[in-house]
Amino acid sequence: MSVLRGKNSKGMSMSNVVALIPLRGGSKGIPDKNIRLMAGKPLCAWALEAACRSGAFARVVVSTDSQKIAAVVRGLQLPVEILERPADLATDEASTESVLLHAAQQLDFEVLVTIQATSPLVKPEDFQKAYNLFEKEGYDSLLTAVRTKRFFWNDEGIALNYNPQQRPRRQDFAGTLMENGAFYFTKRNILVENRCRLGGRLGIYEMTAENAIEIDDPADWLLVERALRERSMTSLSSPLSKIKLLVVDVDGTLTDGGMYWSAEGDQLKKFNTRDAKGLELVRREGVEVAIMTTENSPIVLARAAKLGIAHCFVGIENKRDCLEEHVCKSGLTMDAVAYIGDDVNDLECLRVAGFSACPADAVEDVSGVVHFVSKYVGGRGAVREICEMICAGRTEVNKR
């Protein structure tokens, strides 16, 4: 995280702006919600990464009562501090304001920015733009909102935001700003004196429509996860368009990671025909495919031969050395390589590849470093999904 001292380009002091992300344990609607995997990462990771990358905060602090959550946050290896929250401030009845006031007793700040982990679509630039607005307009507090052009009524049948006798066309209707709870800016004196995150001269930072959803139930979860995956696809279009070589691990990637034996003691592996079709599709797009495994397995060699894959590397102890040697012989560079793996012996290859991906059930060390985490597990469609992504990227190249 870039810790800003002094003033930024607009002359504002940001050295004592602290971000606070409340993460309590005991969520009932979605168990372990704050650390449950969302598009391949713990839910809280999305907001924490955005806060740290924004460079807008002197400190990023997590307030939690849960050692389990604290361990997950530390495992993200971000410059984030942990503030232990008393148990009585982590009940269903405890208000967010009580958590903020506890933080005010423990932390030194001029402005506290409360960030909700349940709004993972927030971007680093949202924090930067919101602070510019906050400082420029001299606000005491600020909330985030999304504009909606829906017509609202109360239970008594009274229109709340338009005149039914003069029903406006949608393109002429300004709409209504709906508070979405992504984050809040609060000056210390406002929080302490009012015991509320909002007060004084109040501003609103308008966010894009996709940020309208807060995660309160499983249906919300699916919608936000889909939006995050679509965003990932968009951001990955450039590296995917360069791919000319796809290297795939075997156990836990092309297979489900299970070890099977027949009654005669023969070892067996379970492969997925849809993954095989994915490898076929990506080869049709002009991408070379290679298989790489640390196991010296005749089964893998037989499977590669069945699929017509000439480059099959078995018994490889140092996968990165093997990968680099093959890339050099192929006349390629690493930015033209895609690598799919699921375990720690794949890490070095995943780190150097131009595009890296893993199945949904990959170990955390892997899912934390790759560009893309599949929604499917190893041996059950992960390779197919990633192959289709590469094909889509290659198709874009051919259109240009």
Buried (B, 14 or more C-beta within 10 A) or exposed (E): BEEBEEEBEEEBBBBBBBBBBBBBBEBEEBEBBBBBBBBBBBBBBBBBBBBBBBBBBBBBBBBBBBEEBBEBBEBBEBBBEBBBBEEEBBEEEBEBBBBBBBBBEEBEBBBBBBBBBBBBBBBBEBBBBBBBBBBEEEBBBBBBBBBBBEBEEEEEEEEEBBEEEEEEEEEEBEBBBBEBBBBBBBBBEBBEEBBBBBBBEEBBBBBEEBBBBBBEEEEBBEBBBEBBBEBBBEEBEEBBBBBBBBBBBBBBBBBBBEEEEEEEEEEEBEBBEBBBBBBBBBBEBEBBBBBBBBEEBEBBBEBBEEBEBEBBBBEBEEBBEBBBEBBEEBEBEBBBBBBBBBBEBBBBBBEBBBBBBBBBBBBEEBBBBBBBBBBBBBBBBBBBBBBBBBBBBBEEBEEE
